């Protein structure tokens, strides 16, 4: 495996693990397994944090990979990527607030935020996997460059 693909593969794996553990945590709370739910959601947050550390490190030290697919798809990829970035940012903020309300035992707010946060996180993971597939599996990645250049395709 190309070394430029190794870190995105690892980070994508962690975001998928995060989404899977969120789903398990959701099931656990429906089963009233509160302690298991707390541990599982904490693990989901750790997986998301590992993803973020790998992603941010790669972005800072190496750069991001531009879309290498056909030019006629580049605009669709860019719109999709911006949607994914919006979801990921929103999901991260919601995730932090949801974890905080849970640990502070503010259960009224936590119960309202939890399902919304989970759905956002599932869509973040799905769109993240799609971005990975478009950059490294379906098409050969383009130039590795600064984040802004990679997003805008310039």
N, C-alpha and C positions, 0 to 999 in steps of 0.2 A: 504494500500500500504506500502510495506517495506520502511523504512526510507532511505535505501541505494539507492532505486530506485526513490525516490521523487525528489532529486536535478537533476538527469539526465533527468527526465521527464519534469521538469520545464525548464531546459536549452534547451532541444530539442524543446520545444514549442516556445521559443524565437527565435531560429534560423529559424524555419518555419515561424514565424511572420515576421522576417526580409526578408526572400525570397518573401513572399507574398507582402510586402510593396514595395520591389524592382520592382516586376512585375507591381504593380499599378503605381509606379513612371515612369516606362518605358512607360506604356500606356499614362500617363498624358503628358509626353514630346512629344509623337507622336501627341497628341491632341493640342499641343502648350499651355498647361496650365502650364506655367513656374513657377509661384509662388506655385501652388499646388505641382508640381514636387519637388521643393526645400524642402518643408515641409515634403513631404512623404519620400524622400530619407534621410532626417535628422532623421525621425522616424525609418526608416530601420536601420540606423547606431546605434541609441539608442538601438533598439532590439538586434542587434549584440553585442553591448557592454555589455548589461545585460547578454546575453548568456556567453560571455567571462569571466565576473566577477564571475558568478556562477561556470562555468567550472574550472577556475583557482583556485578559493577558495576550491572547492571540491578536486581538484588534490593536492593542497598544504596541506590541513588539514586532508583529509581522504585517498586520494590515488585514483587510477583508478581500474576499474573492469577488470579482465582478462577474456578472452573468456572461457565460460563454456560449449560450445558445444562439439560435437564429436572430438576426436583427429585427425581423418582423414580430418577434415575441417579446423583445426587450421591454417595451412599454407596459405590457401586461404583467411581466415579471416585476417591474419596478413598482407598479400599483399594488400588486400582491405583497411585495416585500414591505412597503410602507404600512399596509394594513397589518401585517404580522408584527412589525415594530410597535405600532400603536397598541395592539393586543398585548404584547409582551410587557410593555411599560405599564399599561393599565392593570394587567394581571399581577405584576410585581407589587405595585402600590396596594392593590386590593389584598394581596396575599399578606403583606406586612401588617396591614390594619386588621385583617381577619385573625391572624395569629396573635396579635397584641390583645384584641378584645377577648379571645379565648383564654389567654394566659392571665388576663386581669379579671376573669370570671364575669365579664360583661356579656352574659349569655343572650340577652335580648338582641343586642346589636350583632353579636357573633352568629346567631341563628339566621338573621336576615342576610348578613354578608356572605356566609359560608357557601350556600348554593350558587350565588352569583359569581363569587370568586372561582369556584370550582369549574363552572361552565366556561368562564373566560380562560382559565388555565388549560382546559382540555382543547379549546380552539387554538390557543397559543402553541401547545405541543403539536397539534396536527399541522398547523401552518408552518411551524418550525421544521418539522420533518419534510414537508413539501419543499421548503426552501433548500434544505440539504439535498434532497433528491434532484432538484433542478440544477443545483450548482455542481454536484459531484458525481451523480449517478447517470441521469438522463443526458446531460451535456458535460463536456469537458469544461471545467471552470476557466473563467477568463483570467485576466491579469490580477495579481494580488496587489492591492493598492490601498490608499487611505479610505476610510469609511465613507466619506461624502462622495468620492469618486466612484466607489463600488455601488453605492445606492443609486446614484444618478446615471451611472453607466457612461461617465465621461473620461 
